[in-house]
Amino acid sequence: IEVLAQISRGCPSTGWICCIAAVSNTLPALMSDEAADAVYATPDLLTTGTFESNGGATPVKGGYLVTGSWNWNTGGVHGNWIAPACTTTDGEAVWVQAIVPASDVQFQDNWRAAGMAGTSTNTMSMENVFVPTHRVIAIKQLADGDLPRRRYSGDPYYNRPWVMYQSVLSAPVFVGMARGAMDVFMEYLADRGAITFT
């Protein structure tokens, strides 16, 4: 946690990407052994994702075909796996999180924010990308901590509602940003001179 705070103190954009990656990199261990094996075998793993459910997941044999366009994909252009949220298109719509290789995703260079510009929070899209069932999980399961049986089931770190990772790992980014702002303010204040009538 302190590492994320110190990174964010020096560069809020880098801290935010590290936060998103740290949270997203836990997903495969929560999904299935097959997902963990595929994703964690990736050298220099960096997973990013979005909760924005702008995609559809159409059931097919062995998995889903995912199509959609998502805003707010922080750091996706640097990632090798992407975790988009989708809604299933058969029967009762279910909000799910999938994991796909970044090579299956198209990124638009359209992030022009005044602050946090370095996060590369661009729009991403994909069309009819096959995602096997073992790399898809219902968001309700993630939120409730109602996770499938897998080899990580006995590890308390991987047996919590996923929202806890988001909350715990987001907070130090904001603390670090505040520390960095205070550093700049205090440095500026030393040369400012006397303040009168206050």
LINZIBEL-V609658 format. One record per run of one state. SS is the DSSP state (a for helix, b for strand, c for the rest). FROM is the first residue (numbers start at 1). TO is the last residue. Records with the same first field share a line. If there is no record, write none. Layout:
SS = FROM-TO  FROM-TO
This chain:
c = 1-1  11-11  25-26  32-32  41-46  61-62  74-75  79-80  89-94  99-99  105-105  108-116  120-121  145-150  155-155  159-161  191-198
a = 2-10  12-24  27-31  33-40  76-78  102-104  117-119  133-135  139-144  151-154  156-158  162-190
b = 47-60  63-73  81-88  95-98  100-101  106-107  122-132  136-138
